[in-house]
Amino acid sequence: MAERKVRDYVEHEVVAQLRKKADLDIVGKQIQENNGPSCKGDVGIKSRGKIDFLIKYCGYTHFFVQDSKRH
């Protein structure tokens, strides 16, 4: 599988970094962002740029959910 590299981003590295965020769940090619009452607010401007990269260049979709369930 070819990795997309744009502006020093590599898909699998970006996904690994975003998986560490408490407010994000990545399931397949879906990014689920928690914006409910339990939101920690740990998605900043750098994370938004990485999410944008995944959406525009790698075919991911982004959803806001009230409470994401982490496994």
LINLIN-V952696 format. One record per pair of residues at least 4 apart in sequence whose C-alpha atoms are under 7 Angstrom apart, sorted by the first residue. I is the first residue (numbers start at 0). J is the second residue. Records with the same first field share a line. If there is no record, write none. Layout:
BEGIN
I: J + J
END
This chain:
BEGIN
2: 9 + 10
3: 9 + 10 + 57
4: 8 + 9
8: 13
9: 13
10: 14
11: 15
12: 16
13: 17 + 49
14: 18
17: 23
18: 23 + 24 + 25
20: 41
21: 39 + 41
22: 32 + 33 + 38 + 39 + 41 + 42
23: 30 + 31 + 32 + 33
24: 30 + 31 + 32 + 67 + 69
25: 29 + 30 + 31
26: 30
28: 59 + 60
29: 59 + 60 + 61
30: 60 + 61 + 62
31: 61 + 62 + 63 + 64
32: 62 + 63 + 64
33: 38 + 63 + 64 + 65 + 66 + 67
34: 38 + 63 + 64 + 65
35: 65 + 66
42: 46 + 47
43: 47
44: 48
45: 49
46: 50
47: 51
48: 52
49: 53
50: 54
51: 55
52: 56
53: 57 + 58 + 59
54: 58 + 59 + 60
END
